Amino acid sequence: MASTPSTETAPNGRPLEHTAPPGHSLIAHQIHGWCAACPDVELWEELHAWRQRERATVVDGPFTDRAPVPSREVAAHG
Ligand SMILES: [Zn+2]
């Protein structure tokens, strides 16, 4: 008897998966339903998804992930 497909979905609407294809990120598939190794997904898209997920957990977190001023290391090198 075939198992019933999960109806759980990630915030982006993709179905969550409890497994991942060989070579793919298991945790990304479990959390987002996809990973950077999936076809038509760029590495930056997975990075952005993780950042958005973590930022959502920060109470009164900044709207943007960008640092407001350059770090001292960058400023020292002009
Ligand atoms: Zn994948």
N, CA, C, O and the ligand as a Tripos MOL2 file, in Angstrom:
@<TRIPOS>MOLECULE
protein
  313   311    79     0     0
PROTEIN
NO_CHARGES

@<TRIPOS>ATOM
      1 N           0.8440   -1.1870    0.0000 N.3       1 MET1
      2 CA          0.0000    0.0000    0.0000 C.3       1 MET1
      3 C           0.8820    1.2420    0.0000 C.2       1 MET1
      4 O           1.7990    1.3630    0.8130 O.2       1 MET1
      5 N           0.6050    2.1390   -0.8960 N.am      2 ALA2
      6 CA          1.4080    3.3540   -1.0070 C.3       2 ALA2
      7 C           1.0960    4.2910    0.1490 C.2       2 ALA2
      8 O          -0.0330    4.3610    0.6350 O.2       2 ALA2
      9 N           2.1370    5.0120    0.5780 N.am      3 SER3
     10 CA          1.9240    5.9550    1.6720 C.3       3 SER3
     11 C           1.1970    7.1880    1.1440 C.2       3 SER3
     12 O           1.2790    7.5270   -0.0370 O.2       3 SER3
     13 N           0.4960    7.8350    2.0390 N.am      4 THR4
     14 CA         -0.2230    9.0450    1.6750 C.3       4 THR4
     15 C           0.7640   10.2020    1.5810 C.2       4 THR4
     16 O           1.5560   10.4060    2.5010 O.2       4 THR4
     17 N           0.7340   10.9580    0.4920 N.am      5 PRO5
     18 CA          1.6490   12.0930    0.3800 C.3       5 PRO5
     19 C           1.4140   13.1060    1.5000 C.2       5 PRO5
     20 O           0.2830   13.3260    1.9320 O.2       5 PRO5
     21 N           2.4990   13.7120    1.9540 N.am      6 SER6
     22 CA          2.3890   14.7170    2.9990 C.3       6 SER6
     23 C           1.6940   15.9570    2.4480 C.2       6 SER6
     24 O           1.8820   16.3260    1.2890 O.2       6 SER6
     25 N           0.8910   16.5920    3.2950 N.am      7 THR7
     26 CA          0.2360   17.8250    2.8720 C.3       7 THR7
     27 C           0.9210   19.0380    3.4890 C.2       7 THR7
     28 O           0.4670   20.1690    3.3120 O.2       7 THR7
     29 N           2.0290   18.8020    4.2210 N.am      8 GLU8
     30 CA          2.7630   19.9140    4.8070 C.3       8 GLU8
     31 C           3.4310   20.7220    3.7000 C.2       8 GLU8
     32 O           3.8970   20.1650    2.7070 O.2       8 GLU8
     33 N           3.4720   22.0140    3.8780 N.am      9 THR9
     34 CA          4.1470   22.8620    2.8970 C.3       9 THR9
     35 C           5.0750   23.8390    3.5970 C.2       9 THR9
     36 O           4.8490   24.2110    4.7490 O.2       9 THR9
     37 N           6.1020   24.2430    2.9050 N.am     10 ALA10
     38 CA          7.0230   25.2610    3.4010 C.3      10 ALA10
     39 C           6.3540   26.6230    3.2440 C.2      10 ALA10
     40 O           5.3380   26.7380    2.5590 O.2      10 ALA10
     41 N           6.9180   27.6650    3.8790 N.am     11 PRO11
     42 CA          6.3430   29.0100    3.7130 C.3      11 PRO11
     43 C           6.2350   29.4420    2.2570 C.2      11 PRO11
     44 O           5.3860   30.2620    1.9090 O.2      11 PRO11
     45 N           7.0890   28.8930    1.4150 N.am     12 ASN12
     46 CA          7.0320   29.2610    0.0000 C.3      12 ASN12
     47 C           6.0340   28.4120   -0.7810 C.2      12 ASN12
     48 O           5.9270   28.5350   -2.0010 O.2      12 ASN12
     49 N           5.3060   27.5510   -0.0720 N.am     13 GLY13
     50 CA          4.2740   26.7610   -0.7270 C.3      13 GLY13
     51 C           4.7450   25.4300   -1.2730 C.2      13 GLY13
     52 O           3.9280   24.6020   -1.6770 O.2      13 GLY13
     53 N           6.0530   25.2090   -1.2920 N.am     14 ARG14
     54 CA          6.5760   23.9400   -1.7880 C.3      14 ARG14
     55 C           6.2890   22.8460   -0.7650 C.2      14 ARG14
     56 O           6.3620   23.0930    0.4390 O.2      14 ARG14
     57 N           5.9640   21.6470   -1.2270 N.am     15 PRO15
     58 CA          5.7390   20.5570   -0.2740 C.3      15 PRO15
     59 C           7.0240   20.1860    0.4480 C.2      15 PRO15
     60 O           8.0920   20.1050   -0.1590 O.2      15 PRO15
     61 N           6.9070   19.9620    1.7540 N.am     16 LEU16
     62 CA          8.0730   19.5360    2.5170 C.3      16 LEU16
     63 C           8.3710   18.0910    2.1880 C.2      16 LEU16
     64 O           7.4670   17.3000    1.9180 O.2      16 LEU16
     65 N           9.6410   17.7580    2.2150 N.am     17 GLU17
     66 CA         10.0680   16.4040    1.9000 C.3      17 GLU17
     67 C          10.8360   15.8510    3.0810 C.2      17 GLU17
     68 O          11.5830   16.5740    3.7400 O.2      17 GLU17
     69 N          10.6520   14.5710    3.3470 N.am     18 HIS18
     70 CA         11.3580   13.9440    4.4570 C.3      18 HIS18
     71 C          12.6340   13.2750    3.9850 C.2      18 HIS18
     72 O          13.4430   12.8270    4.7970 O.2      18 HIS18
     73 N          12.8130   13.2070    2.6900 N.am     19 THR19
     74 CA         14.0490   12.6870    2.1170 C.3      19 THR19
     75 C          14.4920   13.6540    1.0260 C.2      19 THR19
     76 O          13.7560   14.5620    0.6410 O.2      19 THR19
     77 N          15.7020   13.4410    0.5390 N.am     20 ALA20
     78 CA         16.2190   14.2670   -0.5460 C.3      20 ALA20
     79 C          16.9240   13.3570   -1.5420 C.2      20 ALA20
     80 O          17.4100   12.2910   -1.1640 O.2      20 ALA20
     81 N          16.9860   13.7560   -2.7980 N.am     21 PRO21
     82 CA         17.7270   12.9550   -3.7820 C.3      21 PRO21
     83 C          19.2020   12.8840   -3.3890 C.2      21 PRO21
     84 O          19.6940   13.7710   -2.6920 O.2      21 PRO21
     85 N          19.9060   11.8550   -3.8210 N.am     22 PRO22
     86 CA         21.3380   11.7490   -3.5140 C.3      22 PRO22
     87 C          22.0820   13.0110   -3.9390 C.2      22 PRO22
     88 O          21.8830   13.5230   -5.0410 O.2      22 PRO22
     89 N          22.9410   13.5040   -3.0480 N.am     23 GLY23
     90 CA         23.7280   14.6870   -3.3510 C.3      23 GLY23
     91 C          23.0410   15.9940   -3.0110 C.2      23 GLY23
     92 O          23.6660   17.0520   -3.0940 O.2      23 GLY23
     93 N          21.7690   15.9510   -2.6290 N.am     24 HIS24
     94 CA         21.0440   17.1590   -2.2630 C.3      24 HIS24
     95 C          21.1030   17.3590   -0.7550 C.2      24 HIS24
     96 O          21.4480   16.4370   -0.0150 O.2      24 HIS24
     97 N          20.7690   18.5510   -0.3040 N.am     25 SER25
     98 CA         20.7720   18.8620    1.1210 C.3      25 SER25
     99 C          19.4960   18.3320    1.7590 C.2      25 SER25
    100 O          18.3920   18.7710    1.4360 O.2      25 SER25
    101 N          19.6700   17.3770    2.6770 N.am     26 LEU26
    102 CA         18.4980   16.7950    3.3540 C.3      26 LEU26
    103 C          17.7790   17.8460    4.1950 C.2      26 LEU26
    104 O          16.5530   17.9520    4.1500 O.2      26 LEU26
    105 N          18.5460   18.6230    4.9620 N.am     27 ILE27
    106 CA         17.8900   19.5950    5.8390 C.3      27 ILE27
    107 C          17.1850   20.6800    5.0260 C.2      27 ILE27
    108 O          16.1180   21.1460    5.4270 O.2      27 ILE27
    109 N          17.7440   21.0820    3.9170 N.am     28 ALA28
    110 CA         17.0760   22.0970    3.0900 C.3      28 ALA28
    111 C          15.7770   21.5500    2.5130 C.2      28 ALA28
    112 O          14.7830   22.2700    2.4240 O.2      28 ALA28
    113 N          15.7820   20.2860    2.1230 N.am     29 HIS29
    114 CA         14.5520   19.6910    1.6060 C.3      29 HIS29
    115 C          13.5140   19.5470    2.7110 C.2      29 HIS29
    116 O          12.3170   19.6920    2.4640 O.2      29 HIS29
    117 N          13.9660   19.2630    3.9250 N.am     30 GLN30
    118 CA         13.0280   19.1130    5.0370 C.3      30 GLN30
    119 C          12.4490   20.4620    5.4630 C.2      30 GLN30
    120 O          11.2920   20.5410    5.8760 O.2      30 GLN30
    121 N          13.2450   21.5100    5.3620 N.am     31 ILE31
    122 CA         12.7920   22.8290    5.8100 C.3      31 ILE31
    123 C          12.1460   23.6270    4.6830 C.2      31 ILE31
    124 O          11.0860   24.2210    4.8770 O.2      31 ILE31
    125 N          12.7710   23.6460    3.5090 N.am     32 HIS32
    126 CA         12.2750   24.4780    2.4120 C.3      32 HIS32
    127 C          11.5390   23.6850    1.3310 C.2      32 HIS32
    128 O          10.7380   24.2460    0.5830 O.2      32 HIS32
    129 N          11.8110   22.3840    1.2510 N.am     33 GLY33
    130 CA         11.2090   21.5850    0.1960 C.3      33 GLY33
    131 C          12.0530   21.5640   -1.0660 C.2      33 GLY33
    132 O          11.6330   21.0010   -2.0760 O.2      33 GLY33
    133 N          13.2340   22.1670   -1.0290 N.am     34 TRP34
    134 CA         14.1410   22.2190   -2.1750 C.3      34 TRP34
    135 C          15.5150   22.6090   -1.6500 C.2      34 TRP34
    136 O          15.6670   22.9570   -0.4790 O.2      34 TRP34
    137 N          16.5240   22.5470   -2.5320 N.am     35 CYS35
    138 CA         17.8730   22.9780   -2.1520 C.3      35 CYS35
    139 C          18.5880   23.5050   -3.3910 C.2      35 CYS35
    140 O          18.0580   23.4700   -4.5010 O.2      35 CYS35
    141 N          19.8020   23.9930   -3.1720 N.am     36 ALA36
    142 CA         20.5660   24.5880   -4.2610 C.3      36 ALA36
    143 C          20.9800   23.5680   -5.3100 C.2      36 ALA36
    144 O          21.3410   23.9480   -6.4240 O.2      36 ALA36
    145 N          20.9360   22.2770   -4.9790 N.am     37 ALA37
    146 CA         21.2940   21.2380   -5.9450 C.3      37 ALA37
    147 C          20.1120   20.8670   -6.8420 C.2      37 ALA37
    148 O          20.2840   20.1290   -7.8120 O.2      37 ALA37
    149 N          18.9280   21.3640   -6.5330 N.am     38 CYS38
    150 CA         17.7550   21.0770   -7.3580 C.3      38 CYS38
    151 C          17.8760   21.8150   -8.6970 C.2      38 CYS38
    152 O          18.5070   22.8690   -8.7730 O.2      38 CYS38
    153 N          17.2810   21.2660   -9.7310 N.am     39 PRO39
    154 CA         17.3160   21.9530  -11.0340 C.3      39 PRO39
    155 C          16.6810   23.3440  -10.9360 C.2      39 PRO39
    156 O          15.6970   23.5380  -10.2230 O.2      39 PRO39
    157 N          17.2420   24.2810  -11.6430 N.am     40 ASP40
    158 CA         16.7250   25.6510  -11.7270 C.3      40 ASP40
    159 C          16.7590   26.4070  -10.4050 C.2      40 ASP40
    160 O          16.0270   27.3830  -10.2440 O.2      40 ASP40
    161 N          17.5900   25.9810   -9.4540 N.am     41 VAL41
    162 CA         17.7630   26.7160   -8.2000 C.3      41 VAL41
    163 C          19.2240   27.1220   -8.0970 C.2      41 VAL41
    164 O          20.1240   26.2950   -8.2380 O.2      41 VAL41
    165 N          19.4440   28.4060   -7.8480 N.am     42 GLU42
    166 CA         20.8050   28.9210   -7.6950 C.3      42 GLU42
    167 C          21.2030   28.8740   -6.2260 C.2      42 GLU42
    168 O          20.3470   28.8880   -5.3410 O.2      42 GLU42
    169 N          22.5050   28.8170   -5.9740 N.am     43 LEU43
    170 CA         23.0030   28.7530   -4.6030 C.3      43 LEU43
    171 C          22.5220   29.9420   -3.7790 C.2      43 LEU43
    172 O          22.1730   29.7850   -2.6090 O.2      43 LEU43
    173 N          22.5020   31.1260   -4.3800 N.am     44 TRP44
    174 CA         22.0910   32.3100   -3.6330 C.3      44 TRP44
    175 C          20.6290   32.2150   -3.1850 C.2      44 TRP44
    176 O          20.2510   32.8060   -2.1730 O.2      44 TRP44
    177 N          19.8180   31.4840   -3.9280 N.am     45 GLU45
    178 CA         18.4120   31.3650   -3.5410 C.3      45 GLU45
    179 C          18.2660   30.5750   -2.2410 C.2      45 GLU45
    180 O          17.4310   30.8970   -1.3970 O.2      45 GLU45
    181 N          19.0970   29.5310   -2.0930 N.am     46 GLU46
    182 CA         19.0420   28.7830   -0.8370 C.3      46 GLU46
    183 C          19.5910   29.6380    0.3060 C.2      46 GLU46
    184 O          19.0250   29.6540    1.3990 O.2      46 GLU46
    185 N          20.6890   30.3430    0.0530 N.am     47 LEU47
    186 CA         21.2370   31.2230    1.0890 C.3      47 LEU47
    187 C          20.1940   32.2500    1.5120 C.2      47 LEU47
    188 O          20.0120   32.4880    2.7060 O.2      47 LEU47
    189 N          19.5240   32.8470    0.5720 N.am     48 HIS48
    190 CA         18.4930   33.8470    0.8640 C.3      48 HIS48
    191 C          17.3510   33.2330    1.6780 C.2      48 HIS48
    192 O          16.8340   33.8660    2.5980 O.2      48 HIS48
    193 N          16.9630   32.0120    1.3440 N.am     49 ALA49
    194 CA         15.8810   31.3470    2.0730 C.3      49 ALA49
    195 C          16.2710   31.1030    3.5330 C.2      49 ALA49
    196 O          15.4560   31.2870    4.4370 O.2      49 ALA49
    197 N          17.5270   30.6870    3.7580 N.am     50 TRP50
    198 CA         17.9850   30.4780    5.1430 C.3      50 TRP50
    199 C          18.0150   31.7940    5.8930 C.2      50 TRP50
    200 O          17.5920   31.8600    7.0470 O.2      50 TRP50
    201 N          18.5110   32.8460    5.2510 N.am     51 ARG51
    202 CA         18.5670   34.1520    5.9240 C.3      51 ARG51
    203 C          17.1730   34.6590    6.2730 C.2      51 ARG51
    204 O          16.9510   35.1700    7.3710 O.2      51 ARG51
    205 N          16.2500   34.5210    5.3540 N.am     52 GLN52
    206 CA         14.8800   34.9660    5.6270 C.3      52 GLN52
    207 C          14.2880   34.1850    6.7890 C.2      52 GLN52
    208 O          13.6000   34.7480    7.6410 O.2      52 GLN52
    209 N          14.5590   32.8940    6.8180 N.am     53 ARG53
    210 CA         14.0180   32.0470    7.8810 C.3      53 ARG53
    211 C          14.5740   32.4780    9.2330 C.2      53 ARG53
    212 O          13.8310   32.5940   10.2070 O.2      53 ARG53
    213 N          15.8650   32.7130    9.2900 N.am     54 GLU54
    214 CA         16.4810   33.1190   10.5570 C.3      54 GLU54
    215 C          16.0680   34.5290   10.9550 C.2      54 GLU54
    216 O          15.8420   34.7960   12.1350 O.2      54 GLU54
    217 N          15.9670   35.4290    9.9910 N.am     55 ARG55
    218 CA         15.5760   36.7990   10.3170 C.3      55 ARG55
    219 C          14.1740   36.8440   10.8920 C.2      55 ARG55
    220 O          13.8750   37.6910   11.7340 O.2      55 ARG55
    221 N          13.3090   35.9400   10.4440 N.am     56 ALA56
    222 CA         11.9320   35.9070   10.9400 C.3      56 ALA56
    223 C          11.8740   35.5310   12.4130 C.2      56 ALA56
    224 O          10.8680   35.7890   13.0750 O.2      56 ALA56
    225 N          12.9330   34.9280   12.9360 N.am     57 THR57
    226 CA         12.9380   34.5290   14.3460 C.3      57 THR57
    227 C          13.4720   35.6300   15.2510 C.2      57 THR57
    228 O          13.3840   35.5120   16.4730 O.2      57 THR57
    229 N          14.0230   36.6980   14.6810 N.am     58 VAL58
    230 CA         14.6030   37.7830   15.4760 C.3      58 VAL58
    231 C          13.5230   38.8180   15.7600 C.2      58 VAL58
    232 O          13.0080   39.4640   14.8470 O.2      58 VAL58
    233 N          13.1880   38.9660   17.0350 N.am     59 VAL59
    234 CA         12.1850   39.9550   17.4230 C.3      59 VAL59
    235 C          12.7600   41.3460   17.1910 C.2      59 VAL59
    236 O          13.8860   41.6300   17.5990 O.2      59 VAL59
    237 N          12.0010   42.2030   16.5460 N.am     60 ASP60
    238 CA         12.4300   43.5620   16.2320 C.3      60 ASP60
    239 C          13.7240   43.5900   15.4320 C.2      60 ASP60
    240 O          14.5190   44.5220   15.5540 O.2      60 ASP60
    241 N          13.9300   42.5700   14.6180 N.am     61 GLY61
    242 CA         15.1200   42.5300   13.7850 C.3      61 GLY61
    243 C          15.0630   43.6140   12.7310 C.2      61 GLY61
    244 O          13.9860   44.1170   12.4110 O.2      61 GLY61
    245 N          16.2070   43.9770   12.1910 N.am     62 PRO62
    246 CA         16.2210   45.0160   11.1570 C.3      62 PRO62
    247 C          15.5030   44.5300    9.9010 C.2      62 PRO62
    248 O          15.4580   43.3340    9.6140 O.2      62 PRO62
    249 N          14.9460   45.4820    9.1640 N.am     63 PHE63
    250 CA         14.2320   45.1200    7.9420 C.3      63 PHE63
    251 C          15.1810   44.5120    6.9310 C.2      63 PHE63
    252 O          14.8230   43.5730    6.2200 O.2      63 PHE63
    253 N          16.3680   45.0350    6.8650 N.am     64 THR64
    254 CA         17.3340   44.5610    5.8840 C.3      64 THR64
    255 C          18.4460   43.7810    6.5650 C.2      64 THR64
    256 O          18.7250   43.9840    7.7460 O.2      64 THR64
    257 N          19.0740   42.8950    5.8230 N.am     65 ASP65
    258 CA         20.1850   42.1210    6.3320 C.3      65 ASP65
    259 C          21.4980   42.8610    6.1390 C.2      65 ASP65
    260 O          22.5380   42.4330    6.6390 O.2      65 ASP65
    261 N          21.4510   43.9670    5.4160 N.am     66 ARG66
    262 CA         22.6710   44.7080    5.1080 C.3      66 ARG66
    263 C          23.1750   45.4660    6.3310 C.2      66 ARG66
    264 O          22.3880   46.0590    7.0690 O.2      66 ARG66
    265 N          24.4910   45.4430    6.5430 N.am     67 ALA67
    266 CA         25.0890   46.2360    7.6100 C.3      67 ALA67
    267 C          24.9280   47.7060    7.2590 C.2      67 ALA67
    268 O          25.1020   48.0740    6.0970 O.2      67 ALA67
    269 N          24.6020   48.5620    8.2280 N.am     68 PRO68
    270 CA         24.3570   49.9810    7.9240 C.3      68 PRO68
    271 C          25.6170   50.7510    7.5570 C.2      68 PRO68
    272 O          25.5440   51.7260    6.8100 O.2      68 PRO68
    273 N          26.7680   50.3330    8.0680 N.am     69 VAL69
    274 CA         28.0300   51.0260    7.7530 C.3      69 VAL69
    275 C          29.0850   49.9670    7.4460 C.2      69 VAL69
    276 O          28.9750   48.8260    7.8950 O.2      69 VAL69
    277 N          30.1150   50.3500    6.6750 N.am     70 PRO70
    278 CA         31.1800   49.3810    6.3910 C.3      70 PRO70
    279 C          31.8870   48.9550    7.6710 C.2      70 PRO70
    280 O          31.9720   49.7250    8.6280 O.2      70 PRO70
    281 N          32.3840   47.7480    7.6810 N.am     71 SER71
    282 CA         33.1330   47.2820    8.8390 C.3      71 SER71
    283 C          34.4580   48.0380    8.9330 C.2      71 SER71
    284 O          34.8790   48.6770    7.9690 O.2      71 SER71
    285 N          35.1110   47.9650   10.0910 N.am     72 ARG72
    286 CA         36.3800   48.6690   10.2630 C.3      72 ARG72
    287 C          37.4280   48.1450    9.2760 C.2      72 ARG72
    288 O          38.2760   48.9010    8.8020 O.2      72 ARG72
    289 N          37.3610   46.8440    8.9720 N.am     73 GLU73
    290 CA         38.3420   46.2730    8.0500 C.3      73 GLU73
    291 C          38.1970   46.8710    6.6450 C.2      73 GLU73
    292 O          39.1940   47.1500    5.9780 O.2      73 GLU73
    293 N          36.9860   47.0580    6.2150 N.am     74 VAL74
    294 CA         36.7440   47.6280    4.8910 C.3      74 VAL74
    295 C          37.1370   49.1020    4.8820 C.2      74 VAL74
    296 O          37.7620   49.5720    3.9310 O.2      74 VAL74
    297 N          36.7790   49.8250    5.9230 N.am     75 ALA75
    298 CA         37.0890   51.2560    5.9990 C.3      75 ALA75
    299 C          38.5950   51.4780    6.0090 C.2      75 ALA75
    300 O          39.0690   52.4580    5.4340 O.2      75 ALA75
    301 N          39.3610   50.5930    6.6480 N.am     76 ALA76
    302 CA         40.8120   50.7450    6.7360 C.3      76 ALA76
    303 C          41.4850   50.5790    5.3870 C.2      76 ALA76
    304 O          42.5620   51.1290    5.1530 O.2      76 ALA76
    305 N          40.8510   49.8190    4.4940 N.am     77 HIS77
    306 CA         41.4430   49.5780    3.1870 C.3      77 HIS77
    307 C          40.8590   50.4800    2.1040 C.2      77 HIS77
    308 O          41.0920   50.2650    0.9140 O.2      77 HIS77
    309 N          40.1150   51.4680    2.5160 N.am     78 GLY78
    310 CA         39.6680   52.4760    1.6090 C.3      78 GLY78
    311 C          38.4950   52.1440    0.8090 C.2      78 GLY78
    312 O          38.0460   52.9590    0.0040 O.2      78 GLY78
    313 ZN         17.5210   19.5460   -3.8430 Zn       79 ZN79
@<TRIPOS>BOND
     1     1     2 1
     2     2     3 1
     3     3     4 2
     4     3     5 am
     5     5     6 1
     6     6     7 1
     7     7     8 2
     8     7     9 am
     9     9    10 1
    10    10    11 1
    11    11    12 2
    12    11    13 am
    13    13    14 1
    14    14    15 1
    15    15    16 2
    16    15    17 am
    17    17    18 1
    18    18    19 1
    19    19    20 2
    20    19    21 am
    21    21    22 1
    22    22    23 1
    23    23    24 2
    24    23    25 am
    25    25    26 1
    26    26    27 1
    27    27    28 2
    28    27    29 am
    29    29    30 1
    30    30    31 1
    31    31    32 2
    32    31    33 am
    33    33    34 1
    34    34    35 1
    35    35    36 2
    36    35    37 am
    37    37    38 1
    38    38    39 1
    39    39    40 2
    40    39    41 am
    41    41    42 1
    42    42    43 1
    43    43    44 2
    44    43    45 am
    45    45    46 1
    46    46    47 1
    47    47    48 2
    48    47    49 am
    49    49    50 1
    50    50    51 1
    51    51    52 2
    52    51    53 am
    53    53    54 1
    54    54    55 1
    55    55    56 2
    56    55    57 am
    57    57    58 1
    58    58    59 1
    59    59    60 2
    60    59    61 am
    61    61    62 1
    62    62    63 1
    63    63    64 2
    64    63    65 am
    65    65    66 1
    66    66    67 1
    67    67    68 2
    68    67    69 am
    69    69    70 1
    70    70    71 1
    71    71    72 2
    72    71    73 am
    73    73    74 1
    74    74    75 1
    75    75    76 2
    76    75    77 am
    77    77    78 1
    78    78    79 1
    79    79    80 2
    80    79    81 am
    81    81    82 1
    82    82    83 1
    83    83    84 2
    84    83    85 am
    85    85    86 1
    86    86    87 1
    87    87    88 2
    88    87    89 am
    89    89    90 1
    90    90    91 1
    91    91    92 2
    92    91    93 am
    93    93    94 1
    94    94    95 1
    95    95    96 2
    96    95    97 am
    97    97    98 1
    98    98    99 1
    99    99   100 2
   100    99   101 am
   101   101   102 1
   102   102   103 1
   103   103   104 2
   104   103   105 am
   105   105   106 1
   106   106   107 1
   107   107   108 2
   108   107   109 am
   109   109   110 1
   110   110   111 1
   111   111   112 2
   112   111   113 am
   113   113   114 1
   114   114   115 1
   115   115   116 2
   116   115   117 am
   117   117   118 1
   118   118   119 1
   119   119   120 2
   120   119   121 am
   121   121   122 1
   122   122   123 1
   123   123   124 2
   124   123   125 am
   125   125   126 1
   126   126   127 1
   127   127   128 2
   128   127   129 am
   129   129   130 1
   130   130   131 1
   131   131   132 2
   132   131   133 am
   133   133   134 1
   134   134   135 1
   135   135   136 2
   136   135   137 am
   137   137   138 1
   138   138   139 1
   139   139   140 2
   140   139   141 am
   141   141   142 1
   142   142   143 1
   143   143   144 2
   144   143   145 am
   145   145   146 1
   146   146   147 1
   147   147   148 2
   148   147   149 am
   149   149   150 1
   150   150   151 1
   151   151   152 2
   152   151   153 am
   153   153   154 1
   154   154   155 1
   155   155   156 2
   156   155   157 am
   157   157   158 1
   158   158   159 1
   159   159   160 2
   160   159   161 am
   161   161   162 1
   162   162   163 1
   163   163   164 2
   164   163   165 am
   165   165   166 1
   166   166   167 1
   167   167   168 2
   168   167   169 am
   169   169   170 1
   170   170   171 1
   171   171   172 2
   172   171   173 am
   173   173   174 1
   174   174   175 1
   175   175   176 2
   176   175   177 am
   177   177   178 1
   178   178   179 1
   179   179   180 2
   180   179   181 am
   181   181   182 1
   182   182   183 1
   183   183   184 2
   184   183   185 am
   185   185   186 1
   186   186   187 1
   187   187   188 2
   188   187   189 am
   189   189   190 1
   190   190   191 1
   191   191   192 2
   192   191   193 am
   193   193   194 1
   194   194   195 1
   195   195   196 2
   196   195   197 am
   197   197   198 1
   198   198   199 1
   199   199   200 2
   200   199   201 am
   201   201   202 1
   202   202   203 1
   203   203   204 2
   204   203   205 am
   205   205   206 1
   206   206   207 1
   207   207   208 2
   208   207   209 am
   209   209   210 1
   210   210   211 1
   211   211   212 2
   212   211   213 am
   213   213   214 1
   214   214   215 1
   215   215   216 2
   216   215   217 am
   217   217   218 1
   218   218   219 1
   219   219   220 2
   220   219   221 am
   221   221   222 1
   222   222   223 1
   223   223   224 2
   224   223   225 am
   225   225   226 1
   226   226   227 1
   227   227   228 2
   228   227   229 am
   229   229   230 1
   230   230   231 1
   231   231   232 2
   232   231   233 am
   233   233   234 1
   234   234   235 1
   235   235   236 2
   236   235   237 am
   237   237   238 1
   238   238   239 1
   239   239   240 2
   240   239   241 am
   241   241   242 1
   242   242   243 1
   243   243   244 2
   244   243   245 am
   245   245   246 1
   246   246   247 1
   247   247   248 2
   248   247   249 am
   249   249   250 1
   250   250   251 1
   251   251   252 2
   252   251   253 am
   253   253   254 1
   254   254   255 1
   255   255   256 2
   256   255   257 am
   257   257   258 1
   258   258   259 1
   259   259   260 2
   260   259   261 am
   261   261   262 1
   262   262   263 1
   263   263   264 2
   264   263   265 am
   265   265   266 1
   266   266   267 1
   267   267   268 2
   268   267   269 am
   269   269   270 1
   270   270   271 1
   271   271   272 2
   272   271   273 am
   273   273   274 1
   274   274   275 1
   275   275   276 2
   276   275   277 am
   277   277   278 1
   278   278   279 1
   279   279   280 2
   280   279   281 am
   281   281   282 1
   282   282   283 1
   283   283   284 2
   284   283   285 am
   285   285   286 1
   286   286   287 1
   287   287   288 2
   288   287   289 am
   289   289   290 1
   290   290   291 1
   291   291   292 2
   292   291   293 am
   293   293   294 1
   294   294   295 1
   295   295   296 2
   296   295   297 am
   297   297   298 1
   298   298   299 1
   299   299   300 2
   300   299   301 am
   301   301   302 1
   302   302   303 1
   303   303   304 2
   304   303   305 am
   305   305   306 1
   306   306   307 1
   307   307   308 2
   308   307   309 am
   309   309   310 1
   310   310   311 1
   311   311   312 2
@<TRIPOS>SUBSTRUCTURE
     1 MET1         2 RESIDUE 1 A MET
     2 ALA2         6 RESIDUE 1 A ALA
     3 SER3        10 RESIDUE 1 A SER
     4 THR4        14 RESIDUE 1 A THR
     5 PRO5        18 RESIDUE 1 A PRO
     6 SER6        22 RESIDUE 1 A SER
     7 THR7        26 RESIDUE 1 A THR
     8 GLU8        30 RESIDUE 1 A GLU
     9 THR9        34 RESIDUE 1 A THR
    10 ALA10       38 RESIDUE 1 A ALA
    11 PRO11       42 RESIDUE 1 A PRO
    12 ASN12       46 RESIDUE 1 A ASN
    13 GLY13       50 RESIDUE 1 A GLY
    14 ARG14       54 RESIDUE 1 A ARG
    15 PRO15       58 RESIDUE 1 A PRO
    16 LEU16       62 RESIDUE 1 A LEU
    17 GLU17       66 RESIDUE 1 A GLU
    18 HIS18       70 RESIDUE 1 A HIS
    19 THR19       74 RESIDUE 1 A THR
    20 ALA20       78 RESIDUE 1 A ALA
    21 PRO21       82 RESIDUE 1 A PRO
    22 PRO22       86 RESIDUE 1 A PRO
    23 GLY23       90 RESIDUE 1 A GLY
    24 HIS24       94 RESIDUE 1 A HIS
    25 SER25       98 RESIDUE 1 A SER
    26 LEU26      102 RESIDUE 1 A LEU
    27 ILE27      106 RESIDUE 1 A ILE
    28 ALA28      110 RESIDUE 1 A ALA
    29 HIS29      114 RESIDUE 1 A HIS
    30 GLN30      118 RESIDUE 1 A GLN
    31 ILE31      122 RESIDUE 1 A ILE
    32 HIS32      126 RESIDUE 1 A HIS
    33 GLY33      130 RESIDUE 1 A GLY
    34 TRP34      134 RESIDUE 1 A TRP
    35 CYS35      138 RESIDUE 1 A CYS
    36 ALA36      142 RESIDUE 1 A ALA
    37 ALA37      146 RESIDUE 1 A ALA
    38 CYS38      150 RESIDUE 1 A CYS
    39 PRO39      154 RESIDUE 1 A PRO
    40 ASP40      158 RESIDUE 1 A ASP
    41 VAL41      162 RESIDUE 1 A VAL
    42 GLU42      166 RESIDUE 1 A GLU
    43 LEU43      170 RESIDUE 1 A LEU
    44 TRP44      174 RESIDUE 1 A TRP
    45 GLU45      178 RESIDUE 1 A GLU
    46 GLU46      182 RESIDUE 1 A GLU
    47 LEU47      186 RESIDUE 1 A LEU
    48 HIS48      190 RESIDUE 1 A HIS
    49 ALA49      194 RESIDUE 1 A ALA
    50 TRP50      198 RESIDUE 1 A TRP
    51 ARG51      202 RESIDUE 1 A ARG
    52 GLN52      206 RESIDUE 1 A GLN
    53 ARG53      210 RESIDUE 1 A ARG
    54 GLU54      214 RESIDUE 1 A GLU
    55 ARG55      218 RESIDUE 1 A ARG
    56 ALA56      222 RESIDUE 1 A ALA
    57 THR57      226 RESIDUE 1 A THR
    58 VAL58      230 RESIDUE 1 A VAL
    59 VAL59      234 RESIDUE 1 A VAL
    60 ASP60      238 RESIDUE 1 A ASP
    61 GLY61      242 RESIDUE 1 A GLY
    62 PRO62      246 RESIDUE 1 A PRO
    63 PHE63      250 RESIDUE 1 A PHE
    64 THR64      254 RESIDUE 1 A THR
    65 ASP65      258 RESIDUE 1 A ASP
    66 ARG66      262 RESIDUE 1 A ARG
    67 ALA67      266 RESIDUE 1 A ALA
    68 PRO68      270 RESIDUE 1 A PRO
    69 VAL69      274 RESIDUE 1 A VAL
    70 PRO70      278 RESIDUE 1 A PRO
    71 SER71      282 RESIDUE 1 A SER
    72 ARG72      286 RESIDUE 1 A ARG
    73 GLU73      290 RESIDUE 1 A GLU
    74 VAL74      294 RESIDUE 1 A VAL
    75 ALA75      298 RESIDUE 1 A ALA
    76 ALA76      302 RESIDUE 1 A ALA
    77 HIS77      306 RESIDUE 1 A HIS
    78 GLY78      310 RESIDUE 1 A GLY
    79 ZN79       313 GROUP 0 **** ****
